Every structure is written in C-alpha cells, then in structure tokens.
Amino acid sequence: MTTRHYDVVVLGTGPAGEGAAMNAAKAGKKVAVVEASPQVGGSCTHLGTIPSKALRHAVKEIIAFNTNPMFRDIGEPRWFSFPKVLDRANKVIDKQVMGRTEYYARNRIDIYFGRGKFKDANTIEVNTYERGPELLVAEKVVIATGSRPYRPADIDFTHPRIYCSDTILSLSHTPRSLIIYGAGVIGCEYASIFCGLGVRVELINPGKKLLSFLDDEITDGLSYHLRDGGVLIRHNETYESVETTGRGVVMNMASGKKLRADALLFCNGRSGNTLSLGLENIGLEANGRGQLAVNDTYQTQVENVYAAGDVIGWPSLASAAYDQGRAVAANMFGIQGGHFISEVPTGIYTIPEISSIGKTEAELTAEKVPYEVGRAFFKNTARAQITGEAVGMLKLLFHRESLEILGIHCFGDQASEIVHIGQAIMKQPGEQNSLKYFLNTTFNYPTMAEAYRVAALNGFNRVF
C-alpha cells in the first residue's frame, strides 16, 4: 500500500470540495481530492443542480414553443417525452465534467477516484478503483462529501415506479400521473418540470404552505401558477404507507385519503454523506441526518478536520458551497477570504423561477421595523412584453425613514439573475445601501433590470 503526503486532502469534488481544493492550490499548497464517483463534479453536476436546471430549461423552451401564437403558424403543439428532454440535459453534464477536470489538472491537484475513510485524523485510506488501496497523509482534511435524498425505510425504492430526486434522472418513460411527496425546493421544481411535460401532478406538502421561508406574496404567486399549470397541491398531509403494483403506486395518507398515480417521486429532505467515512476513528459524530457541526471557521470538533457544503446542512445550495469551500481553505492557511457565509440569495428554479435575499414582510412586521414596499410587475415592463415572459414581479422592502434596502424578492423569468443587482446595493456600507440608488440611476431600456427603477418609484411614492 502506497503512502502519499499532502498539505490538505479534500473528500468530495462537488462545489465545496472544488472551492477548498482550488483555493488551497492557489495558496501554494499540495492538494489531493478524493471522489467516490468515477468523474469529478459531485452530486451537483451529476444528480442535482446541473441536470435538474438543464432539464427545467428544456421544458421551459417546450412550453414557450407550445404556447407562443407565432409558432402556431408553423404547426401544432408538440409533445416531448421525459427521456428525450433528459438527453438534452445530459449533454450539459458532459461539458461540466470536462471543464472541471481541466481545473484540477491546471492546478496540479491529484485526484483519487475511490472511497475515502479516516484511519486517523491525518490519514485517509482510499480504496481506488484503478490502483487499489492508497494511504493519504495530510496536515488538514476537508469533508465535502455532500448529501443524498432522504429515503425512509418503509418505502421500497427498488420498485421501478418509486423514485427519489437522484433516481428520477434514470426515468425511462413519461408517466401519465405522478405523486410528488415533499413540497420543498426540489419538490416544487420537479412539479414545474413534470406539469410542463403534460404529466398530471399531485404535490403533497406535509406543511401548511409551500416554501414557508419565502415572502408570503411570492409563495402565493408560486401556488397560483403551479395550480394554473394543473398541479394539485395538498397541504398538511403525511403518508402512512405506500402500496405498489406493476401498474402504479397507491399512497395511503394519515388523513384517510388514498392517492393513486403511475409513479411516486419522494423528495422530503436530504441526509449528509457521512456513513462510510470512518468518523468513529477520529471521534467525530454526525447528527441524525448525517450532518456535521462546524464553528464559524468551518472547523469540526477535530482540530485539523474541516467541513463544508451540504454535509453541514444549511443552506444546502451549490452557490454557498463554493464560497464555504473557499473560506475553509482561507481559514486553514491564514489567507484572505475566510469569512463565514451567513447571507445567501435563494435561487429556486421553478417555472417561473424565484429568488430573494434579506428580510420578508412577515419578519419585518414581527421585528416592528417601519418598512415600506415597492413593486414592479413584469407585465408592465417593455422587456417582458417583448419576450412574452410577463408573469412575475420584483418587490423591494426598505426602511421608510432611512430608505435602507431590507429585502429583495423576485418571482418570474430571470429572477435568479435580477436579484443580484439589488444584492450588490444591500451589501454597501452605511448610507450607500439606499433606495436612492435605484431612483437616481439610469437603467438600459428595455431591460428586466429596469424593474428596480419602477419598484423604487412605486415604493418611494408611498413614503410621507
């Protein structure tokens, strides 16, 4: 068994692992990464963010084609199967893998494809797929192994009609009807995708409302458009048991209801990938969901072991994981950029998409902050009228006395892009974070960014 020495070993090549490895390499450290899959990129590239967003984009284009009157001059609406649309998404994955593999080569980072396990706090044993067992000894270790869908033991996920958010990407047909259990971000995104393909979707939400962390007005907009697309949403429902047949699935609810569909997609939470890491060998313990606790430097209870990304829980976003990984490397080696990631914009790729940052109306009301609201409806903006993407709005929450921007909430086409303009102003120090920026700045016309000027004027006119 060969022993190799490094400054840092990173477990996982998803966003957090990549961020940590690249930042450490830029600091002149000798770095190795361990990846359990045969290609780099982690779940983000192969099972989560990239395939689902590419899939969503393809479905959005199909919807645009089938609903745009201009295309009716060409022919009738077209139907596309799920596997055909998925094939388009897989081409994006190949490009991502190629690019990310080049990053590691360019920065002279060694990649070990195989499963890594702690022998002690400084030693990782990797059972590589090509060379057999290897020992990696390092001063620092980063756990960035990501997460996997939570799969309760009382549901048979080996059945060909029961899927989680990983296995749904191997769906080889288009079901006529689908039950989606779990109405979190993933559940809502897949509800949008499948109803866009003409599948009859029932979205089961164990909670009182969809995505309760969002501003109420945005949540209401999402609920309306999902229902308008044909999704049946059932709130305050939990399952009691699931029955399967060769032709479908029956979900028995605790309320006494029985739901039947061609297939079931279960996406009610995720678990950290820590089971096979040998954490017991270093005295580290994960919580009930397999997640690791860290301090504000991303250090675990073991001094030289750090963790970042989905494996530590909130916010479980690829965008945050990149920054967390970079911060880990900065903290480990005393270089610039070692801050704790505490404020992250949400990016929810439903159809239409959602993005927000800062406080909601409910939070500001509870905190008794004197705020005001400015709104711009996309249907009134020239760019949205030109593109035909008139659904949605931009909403600004600001302090009615200081005009400080307190929250930005966007629902509609390009929401995840639009929010960053407001985010940049919110991050400015002191009086520079002000609604006045949008009142006094000339925006290109016609653009979606112009909605900031419209919303700012709308809100400022309420101040007296």
FIVOSE-962409 format. One record per residue (C-alpha): x, y, z. Coordinates in Angstrom, 3 decimals, decimal comma, m for minus. Layout:
N
+----------+----------+----------+
!        X !        Y !        Z !
+----------+----------+----------+
!        X !        Y !        Z !
...
+----------+----------+----------+
END
This chain:
464
+----------+----------+----------+
!        X !        Y !        Z !
+----------+----------+----------+
!    0,000 !    0,000 !    0,000 !
!    1,492 !    3,326 !   m1,115 !
!    1,597 !    6,290 !    1,298 !
!    1,493 !    9,810 !   m0,159 !
!    1,844 !   13,107 !    1,726 !
!   m0,135 !   16,316 !    1,191 !
!   m0,830 !   19,621 !    2,881 !
!   m4,566 !   19,031 !    2,547 !
!   m6,829 !   16,208 !    1,414 !
!  m10,365 !   17,087 !    0,306 !
!  m13,094 !   14,437 !    0,381 !
!  m15,531 !   15,210 !   m2,424 !
!  m15,346 !   17,198 !   m5,681 !
!  m18,699 !   18,964 !   m5,548 !
!  m18,843 !   22,776 !   m5,219 !
!  m17,494 !   22,837 !   m1,632 !
!  m14,689 !   20,384 !   m2,329 !
!  m13,714 !   22,139 !   m5,525 !
!  m13,714 !   25,542 !   m3,842 !
!  m11,497 !   24,294 !   m0,997 !
!   m9,085 !   22,438 !   m3,286 !
!   m8,661 !   25,289 !   m5,767 !
!   m8,160 !   27,961 !   m3,104 !
!   m5,601 !   25,820 !   m1,265 !
!   m3,748 !   25,122 !   m4,519 !
!   m3,681 !   28,849 !   m5,349 !
!   m2,063 !   29,380 !   m1,931 !
!    0,781 !   27,055 !   m2,985 !
!   m0,337 !   24,011 !   m1,010 !
!   m0,017 !   20,401 !   m2,167 !
!   m3,588 !   19,181 !   m2,570 !
!   m5,335 !   15,876 !   m3,224 !
!   m9,037 !   15,253 !   m3,725 !
!  m10,924 !   12,004 !   m3,257 !
!  m14,070 !   11,368 !   m5,309 !
!  m16,343 !    8,365 !   m4,752 !
!  m17,823 !    8,621 !   m8,263 !
!  m15,828 !    7,844 !  m11,425 !
!  m15,984 !   11,515 !  m12,523 !
!  m15,483 !   14,859 !  m10,762 !
!  m18,334 !   17,248 !  m10,002 !
!  m20,214 !   15,539 !   m7,194 !
!  m23,978 !   15,356 !   m6,907 !
!  m24,254 !   18,985 !   m8,020 !
!  m23,000 !   18,128 !  m11,519 !
!  m24,380 !   14,617 !  m11,924 !
!  m27,581 !   14,333 !   m9,870 !
!  m28,766 !   17,714 !   m8,617 !
!  m28,218 !   21,288 !   m9,694 !
!  m26,924 !   20,888 !  m13,243 !
!  m29,193 !   18,097 !  m14,597 !
!  m32,356 !   19,422 !  m12,944 !
!  m31,753 !   23,011 !  m14,121 !
!  m30,838 !   21,892 !  m17,634 !
!  m33,970 !   19,755 !  m17,630 !
!  m36,033 !   22,696 !  m16,439 !
!  m34,626 !   24,948 !  m19,180 !
!  m35,505 !   22,407 !  m21,869 !
!  m39,071 !   22,093 !  m20,517 !
!  m39,383 !   25,884 !  m20,390 !
!  m38,456 !   26,064 !  m24,067 !
!  m41,072 !   23,418 !  m24,895 !
!  m43,725 !   25,402 !  m23,008 !
!  m42,712 !   28,576 !  m24,870 !
!  m42,979 !   26,796 !  m28,210 !
!  m46,344 !   25,238 !  m27,437 !
!  m47,908 !   28,451 !  m26,102 !
!  m46,444 !   31,107 !  m28,417 !
!  m49,057 !   32,087 !  m31,061 !
!  m46,283 !   32,837 !  m33,568 !
!  m45,251 !   29,176 !  m33,657 !
!  m48,820 !   28,083 !  m34,384 !
!  m48,224 !   29,273 !  m37,940 !
!  m45,567 !   26,530 !  m38,205 !
!  m47,530 !   23,631 !  m36,818 !
!  m49,446 !   22,110 !  m33,967 !
!  m48,113 !   21,898 !  m30,375 !
!  m45,533 !   19,150 !  m29,950 !
!  m45,210 !   16,545 !  m27,205 !
!  m41,778 !   15,582 !  m25,890 !
!  m41,012 !   12,538 !  m23,740 !
!  m39,125 !   12,833 !  m20,464 !
!  m36,159 !   10,692 !  m21,699 !
!  m35,812 !   12,874 !  m24,807 !
!  m35,694 !   16,046 !  m22,736 !
!  m33,312 !   14,407 !  m20,256 !
!  m30,920 !   13,562 !  m23,085 !
!  m30,532 !   17,285 !  m23,718 !
!  m29,678 !   17,858 !  m20,051 !
!  m27,028 !   15,123 !  m20,058 !
!  m25,031 !   16,996 !  m22,714 !
!  m24,556 !   19,832 !  m20,245 !
!  m23,223 !   17,381 !  m17,640 !
!  m20,526 !   16,187 !  m20,070 !
!  m19,357 !   19,764 !  m20,644 !
!  m19,263 !   20,448 !  m16,909 !
!  m17,182 !   17,328 !  m16,203 !
!  m14,709 !   18,204 !  m18,943 !
!  m14,244 !   21,758 !  m17,684 !
!  m13,882 !   20,789 !  m14,038 !
!  m11,411 !   18,005 !  m14,808 !
!   m9,254 !   20,595 !  m16,561 !
!   m9,368 !   22,824 !  m13,464 !
!   m7,762 !   20,105 !  m11,334 !
!   m5,107 !   19,347 !  m13,957 !
!   m4,260 !   23,024 !  m14,428 !
!   m3,775 !   23,494 !  m10,675 !
!   m1,789 !   20,230 !  m10,306 !
!   m4,242 !   18,707 !   m7,873 !
!   m4,101 !   14,923 !   m7,585 !
!   m7,449 !   13,134 !   m7,992 !
!   m8,129 !    9,746 !   m6,387 !
!  m11,277 !    8,053 !   m7,644 !
!  m12,476 !    5,741 !   m4,894 !
!  m13,961 !    5,778 !   m1,421 !
!  m12,003 !    7,516 !    1,316 !
!  m12,113 !    6,619 !    5,001 !
!  m10,372 !    8,055 !    8,061 !
!   m7,749 !    5,802 !    9,667 !
!   m6,870 !    8,658 !   11,999 !
!   m7,261 !   12,441 !   11,942 !
!   m4,367 !   12,873 !    9,489 !
!   m4,640 !    9,703 !    7,423 !
!   m7,193 !    8,830 !    4,745 !
!   m7,322 !    5,325 !    3,303 !
!   m8,633 !    5,363 !   m0,253 !
!   m9,731 !    2,191 !   m1,988 !
!   m9,126 !    3,483 !   m5,504 !
!  m10,906 !    1,934 !   m8,465 !
!   m7,727 !    1,576 !  m10,557 !
!   m4,746 !    1,224 !   m8,203 !
!   m6,262 !   m0,414 !   m5,137 !
!   m5,697 !    0,883 !   m1,577 !
!   m3,683 !    4,088 !   m1,050 !
!   m2,857 !    5,987 !    2,151 !
!   m3,030 !    9,793 !    2,026 !
!   m1,405 !   11,619 !    4,939 !
!   m2,228 !   15,308 !    5,326 !
!   m1,891 !   18,188 !    7,747 !
!   m5,520 !   19,200 !    7,105 !
!   m8,591 !   17,321 !    5,874 !
!  m11,781 !   18,791 !    4,402 !
!  m15,026 !   16,802 !    4,424 !
!  m17,120 !   17,954 !    1,468 !
!  m18,977 !   14,751 !    0,685 !
!  m22,355 !   16,417 !    0,041 !
!  m25,749 !   14,865 !    0,648 !
!  m28,198 !   12,346 !   m0,728 !
!  m32,005 !   12,153 !   m0,767 !
!  m33,606 !   11,010 !    2,488 !
!  m35,157 !    7,592 !    1,818 !
!  m37,346 !    6,253 !    4,649 !
!  m37,047 !    2,515 !    5,283 !
!  m40,785 !    1,860 !    4,906 !
!  m40,777 !    2,800 !    1,205 !
!  m39,404 !    0,353 !   m1,367 !
!  m37,112 !    2,481 !   m3,525 !
!  m36,072 !   m0,583 !   m5,531 !
!  m39,539 !   m0,683 !   m7,094 !
!  m39,455 !    0,561 !  m10,712 !
!  m42,237 !    3,087 !  m10,078 !
!  m40,774 !    4,716 !   m6,940 !
!  m38,084 !    7,366 !   m7,308 !
!  m36,029 !    9,845 !   m5,287 !
!  m34,523 !   13,017 !   m6,717 !
!  m31,407 !   11,033 !   m7,740 !
!  m33,080 !    8,079 !   m9,438 !
!  m35,701 !   10,218 !  m11,205 !
!  m32,901 !   11,109 !  m13,621 !
!  m32,947 !    7,495 !  m14,830 !
!  m36,686 !    7,550 !  m15,580 !
!  m37,016 !    5,828 !  m18,960 !
!  m40,600 !    6,781 !  m19,767 !
!  m43,067 !    9,615 !  m19,261 !
!  m45,697 !    8,744 !  m16,632 !
!  m49,228 !    9,983 !  m17,185 !
!  m49,559 !   10,837 !  m13,497 !
!  m47,064 !   11,454 !  m10,710 !
!  m47,281 !   11,896 !   m6,933 !
!  m44,525 !   14,141 !   m5,577 !
!  m44,193 !   13,772 !   m1,815 !
!  m42,432 !   16,753 !   m0,277 !
!  m43,062 !   20,318 !   m1,357 !
!  m39,682 !   21,820 !   m0,599 !
!  m37,465 !   23,398 !   m3,231 !
!  m36,784 !   20,120 !   m5,057 !
!  m40,419 !   19,012 !   m4,964 !
!  m41,680 !   22,334 !   m6,314 !
!  m39,043 !   22,392 !   m9,061 !
!  m39,931 !   18,898 !  m10,267 !
!  m43,651 !   19,698 !  m10,046 !
!  m42,990 !   22,545 !  m12,504 !
!  m40,937 !   20,316 !  m14,791 !
!  m43,396 !   17,428 !  m14,987 !
!  m46,544 !   19,519 !  m15,309 !
!  m44,734 !   21,364 !  m18,123 !
!  m44,449 !   17,989 !  m19,883 !
!  m48,169 !   17,401 !  m19,517 !
!  m47,955 !   14,979 !  m16,581 !
!  m50,800 !   15,085 !  m14,040 !
!  m49,010 !   16,001 !  m10,806 !
!  m50,181 !   15,806 !   m7,195 !
!  m47,823 !   17,713 !   m4,891 !
!  m48,079 !   16,548 !   m1,276 !
!  m46,925 !   19,046 !    1,324 !
!  m46,574 !   17,931 !    4,972 !
!  m46,549 !   21,622 !    5,965 !
!  m49,116 !   24,402 !    5,924 !
!  m47,836 !   26,245 !    2,843 !
!  m45,271 !   25,987 !    0,106 !
!  m41,739 !   27,189 !    0,866 !
!  m42,671 !   28,981 !    4,074 !
!  m39,253 !   30,695 !    4,294 !
!  m40,221 !   32,886 !    1,333 !
!  m42,169 !   36,131 !    1,424 !
!  m45,909 !   35,381 !    1,547 !
!  m46,664 !   37,201 !   m1,701 !
!  m44,052 !   35,148 !   m3,570 !
!  m45,361 !   31,903 !   m2,086 !
!  m48,888 !   32,824 !   m3,125 !
!  m47,657 !   33,517 !   m6,664 !
!  m45,933 !   30,141 !   m6,882 !
!  m49,014 !   28,309 !   m5,579 !
!  m51,233 !   30,057 !   m8,125 !
!  m49,012 !   29,268 !  m11,111 !
!  m48,466 !   25,644 !  m10,139 !
!  m52,217 !   25,181 !   m9,833 !
!  m52,760 !   27,103 !  m13,072 !
!  m50,426 !   24,606 !  m14,740 !
!  m52,531 !   21,717 !  m13,483 !
!  m50,696 !   20,729 !  m10,278 !
!  m52,965 !   19,598 !   m7,438 !
!  m51,411 !   20,762 !   m4,158 !
!  m52,396 !   19,043 !   m0,917 !
!  m51,232 !   20,765 !    2,284 !
!  m50,960 !   19,298 !    5,814 !
!  m50,784 !   15,743 !    4,510 !
!  m48,448 !   12,952 !    5,618 !
!  m48,264 !    9,425 !    4,283 !
!  m48,995 !    6,319 !    6,317 !
!  m47,958 !    3,646 !    3,835 !
!  m47,168 !    3,119 !    0,166 !
!  m48,503 !    0,213 !   m1,889 !
!  m47,071 !   m0,766 !   m5,271 !
!  m48,302 !   m2,760 !   m8,225 !
!  m46,927 !   m3,438 !  m11,665 !
!  m49,021 !   m0,580 !  m12,993 !
!  m48,670 !    2,116 !  m10,365 !
!  m48,427 !    3,353 !   m6,806 !
!  m51,049 !    3,937 !   m4,113 !
!  m50,177 !    6,267 !   m1,256 !
!  m52,276 !    5,882 !    1,872 !
!  m52,439 !    9,155 !    3,789 !
!  m52,691 !    9,615 !    7,542 !
!  m55,856 !   11,628 !    6,889 !
!  m57,529 !    8,566 !    5,377 !
!  m57,148 !    9,630 !    1,749 !
!  m55,853 !    7,266 !   m0,921 !
!  m53,865 !    8,670 !   m3,843 !
!  m53,024 !    6,714 !   m6,980 !
!  m50,539 !    7,508 !   m9,744 !
!  m48,281 !    5,885 !  m12,293 !
!  m45,204 !    6,790 !  m10,226 !
!  m44,042 !    8,348 !   m6,957 !
!  m41,233 !   10,865 !   m6,532 !
!  m40,236 !   11,092 !   m2,864 !
!  m38,229 !   14,221 !   m2,084 !
!  m38,775 !   15,114 !    1,542 !
!  m35,356 !   16,158 !    2,812 !
!  m31,729 !   15,126 !    2,404 !
!  m29,064 !   13,363 !    4,507 !
!  m25,356 !   14,118 !    4,735 !
!  m22,963 !   11,591 !    3,177 !
!  m21,021 !   10,604 !    6,302 !
!  m21,913 !    6,947 !    6,897 !
!  m18,803 !    5,321 !    5,391 !
!  m16,191 !    7,943 !    6,315 !
!  m14,931 !    6,206 !    9,461 !
!  m15,783 !    9,187 !   11,636 !
!  m15,703 !    6,912 !   14,682 !
!  m11,946 !    6,562 !   14,144 !
!  m11,407 !   10,261 !   14,847 !
!  m14,079 !   10,802 !   17,499 !
!  m16,412 !   12,765 !   15,241 !
!  m20,168 !   12,175 !   15,251 !
!  m22,819 !   13,291 !   12,765 !
!  m26,380 !   14,230 !   13,732 !
!  m29,487 !   12,190 !   12,882 !
!  m29,453 !   13,484 !    9,312 !
!  m25,774 !   12,674 !    8,801 !
!  m24,702 !   16,316 !    9,059 !
!  m21,589 !   17,648 !   10,791 !
!  m21,435 !   20,592 !   13,178 !
!  m18,814 !   23,290 !   12,472 !
!  m17,771 !   26,582 !   14,061 !
!  m17,549 !   29,924 !   12,253 !
!  m14,290 !   28,868 !   10,567 !
!  m15,881 !   25,600 !    9,299 !
!  m13,748 !   23,607 !   11,725 !
!  m15,269 !   20,453 !   13,213 !
!  m14,668 !   19,230 !   16,761 !
!  m11,469 !   17,633 !   15,476 !
!   m8,907 !   20,445 !   15,200 !
!   m7,430 !   19,677 !   11,769 !
!  m10,671 !   18,466 !   10,144 !
!  m12,978 !   20,941 !    8,430 !
!  m16,316 !   20,509 !    6,653 !
!  m18,337 !   22,495 !    4,117 !
!  m21,257 !   22,206 !    1,714 !
!  m24,391 !   20,098 !    2,083 !
!  m22,709 !   17,850 !    4,652 !
!  m23,012 !   20,662 !    7,236 !
!  m26,658 !   21,430 !    6,425 !
!  m27,920 !   24,968 !    5,834 !
!  m28,205 !   26,433 !    3,288 !
!  m27,537 !   23,371 !    1,093 !
!  m27,029 !   25,456 !   m2,035 !
!  m24,296 !   24,997 !   m4,631 !
!  m23,664 !   28,745 !   m4,646 !
!  m22,996 !   28,808 !   m0,906 !
!  m20,970 !   25,577 !   m1,024 !
!  m18,412 !   27,114 !   m3,420 !
!  m17,893 !   30,051 !   m1,067 !
!  m17,812 !   27,811 !    2,009 !
!  m15,098 !   25,680 !    0,400 !
!  m13,003 !   28,722 !   m0,453 !
!  m13,475 !   30,043 !    3,084 !
!  m12,311 !   26,709 !    4,540 !
!   m9,007 !   26,909 !    2,660 !
!   m8,581 !   30,541 !    3,688 !
!   m9,189 !   29,711 !    7,343 !
!   m6,902 !   26,674 !    7,327 !
!   m3,917 !   28,520 !    5,907 !
!   m4,474 !   32,079 !    7,112 !
!   m5,130 !   33,664 !    3,727 !
!   m7,664 !   36,318 !    2,759 !
!  m11,359 !   35,425 !    2,419 !
!  m12,017 !   33,285 !    5,474 !
!  m15,425 !   34,709 !    6,365 !
!  m18,452 !   32,666 !    7,439 !
!  m21,194 !   32,517 !    4,798 !
!  m24,274 !   33,817 !    6,591 !
!  m26,390 !   35,508 !    3,912 !
!  m27,119 !   33,739 !    0,651 !
!  m29,669 !   34,571 !   m2,060 !
!  m32,220 !   31,849 !   m2,678 !
!  m32,424 !   30,535 !   m6,214 !
!  m35,459 !   28,334 !   m6,834 !
!  m35,798 !   27,100 !  m10,398 !
!  m39,493 !   26,529 !  m10,621 !
!  m41,378 !   27,779 !  m13,686 !
!  m41,407 !   30,765 !  m13,214 !
!  m38,275 !   30,947 !  m11,054 !
!  m37,866 !   32,623 !   m7,669 !
!  m35,008 !   34,425 !   m5,970 !
!  m34,756 !   36,508 !   m2,825 !
!  m32,366 !   37,902 !   m0,250 !
!  m32,894 !   39,710 !    3,030 !
!  m35,973 !   40,026 !    5,203 !
!  m39,552 !   39,098 !    4,365 !
!  m42,583 !   41,252 !    5,203 !
!  m43,578 !   38,850 !    7,989 !
!  m40,122 !   39,071 !    9,579 !
!  m40,001 !   42,863 !    9,431 !
!  m43,506 !   43,119 !   10,875 !
!  m42,595 !   40,778 !   13,742 !
!  m39,463 !   42,847 !   14,444 !
!  m41,547 !   46,065 !   14,334 !
!  m39,349 !   47,625 !   11,672 !
!  m41,065 !   50,569 !    9,909 !
!  m40,726 !   49,378 !    6,317 !
!  m42,374 !   50,201 !    3,025 !
!  m42,951 !   48,179 !   m0,152 !
!  m42,112 !   48,948 !   m3,762 !
!  m43,302 !   46,621 !   m6,544 !
!  m42,794 !   46,335 !  m10,280 !
!  m44,985 !   43,891 !  m12,175 !
!  m43,250 !   42,354 !  m15,153 !
!  m46,399 !   42,589 !  m17,264 !
!  m45,911 !   46,374 !  m17,251 !
!  m42,260 !   46,350 !  m18,340 !
!  m41,346 !   46,623 !  m22,010 !
!  m38,717 !   43,857 !  m21,971 !
!  m41,126 !   41,297 !  m20,511 !
!  m43,761 !   42,282 !  m23,057 !
!  m41,215 !   41,778 !  m25,850 !
!  m40,044 !   38,376 !  m24,602 !
!  m43,526 !   37,198 !  m23,698 !
!  m42,392 !   36,485 !  m20,103 !
!  m44,917 !   38,755 !  m18,437 !
!  m45,547 !   36,636 !  m15,333 !
!  m43,964 !   37,846 !  m12,119 !
!  m42,765 !   40,854 !  m10,198 !
!  m39,887 !   42,475 !   m8,354 !
!  m40,552 !   43,507 !   m4,766 !
!  m38,348 !   45,812 !   m2,689 !
!  m38,685 !   46,168 !    1,076 !
!  m36,991 !   49,247 !    2,528 !
!  m36,877 !   51,293 !    5,740 !
!  m39,358 !   54,123 !    5,334 !
!  m37,103 !   56,615 !    7,177 !
!  m33,523 !   55,756 !    6,176 !
!  m34,536 !   54,176 !    2,801 !
!  m32,181 !   51,260 !    3,557 !
!  m32,929 !   48,195 !    1,395 !
!  m34,050 !   45,408 !    3,745 !
!  m35,263 !   42,691 !    1,398 !
!  m35,490 !   41,844 !   m2,293 !
!  m37,981 !   39,303 !   m3,592 !
!  m38,368 !   38,360 !   m7,233 !
!  m40,727 !   35,955 !   m8,983 !
!  m40,596 !   35,418 !  m12,730 !
!  m38,262 !   34,992 !  m15,680 !
!  m34,571 !   35,577 !  m14,828 !
!  m35,382 !   36,132 !  m11,135 !
!  m32,128 !   34,485 !  m10,033 !
!  m30,190 !   36,947 !  m12,216 !
!  m32,223 !   40,046 !  m11,375 !
!  m31,797 !   39,666 !   m7,593 !
!  m28,027 !   40,206 !   m7,777 !
!  m28,392 !   43,872 !   m8,729 !
!  m30,263 !   44,587 !   m5,517 !
!  m27,935 !   42,315 !   m3,561 !
!  m24,974 !   44,467 !   m4,628 !
!  m26,648 !   47,582 !   m3,202 !
!  m27,701 !   45,829 !    0,013 !
!  m24,060 !   44,877 !    0,638 !
!  m22,895 !   48,505 !    0,504 !
!  m21,870 !   50,035 !    3,847 !
!  m23,922 !   52,598 !    5,761 !
!  m25,919 !   55,149 !    3,777 !
!  m24,760 !   53,683 !    0,451 !
!  m27,355 !   50,949 !    0,918 !
!  m30,269 !   53,103 !   m0,127 !
!  m33,347 !   53,116 !   m2,329 !
!  m31,953 !   56,355 !   m3,768 !
!  m29,539 !   54,349 !   m5,911 !
!  m32,431 !   52,990 !   m7,930 !
!  m34,184 !   56,352 !   m8,027 !
!  m31,117 !   58,197 !   m9,343 !
!  m29,574 !   55,597 !  m11,666 !
!  m30,349 !   55,310 !  m15,371 !
!  m31,051 !   51,728 !  m16,455 !
!  m30,898 !   50,429 !  m20,000 !
!  m34,302 !   50,336 !  m21,681 !
!  m35,852 !   47,920 !  m22,316 !
!  m34,358 !   45,554 !  m19,718 !
!  m35,574 !   43,453 !  m16,829 !
!  m33,209 !   45,448 !  m14,582 !
!  m35,381 !   48,489 !  m15,211 !
!  m37,864 !   46,883 !  m12,817 !
!  m35,672 !   48,199 !   m9,983 !
!  m36,354 !   51,800 !  m11,004 !
!  m40,077 !   51,099 !  m11,349 !
!  m40,250 !   49,355 !   m7,961 !
!  m38,214 !   52,099 !   m6,288 !
!  m40,505 !   54,815 !   m7,604 !
!  m43,552 !   52,787 !   m6,615 !
!  m42,257 !   52,416 !   m3,063 !
!  m40,920 !   55,951 !   m2,660 !
!  m44,325 !   57,356 !   m3,614 !
!  m45,741 !   55,644 !   m0,509 !
!  m43,404 !   57,488 !    1,840 !
!  m44,850 !   60,568 !    3,562 !
+----------+----------+----------+
END
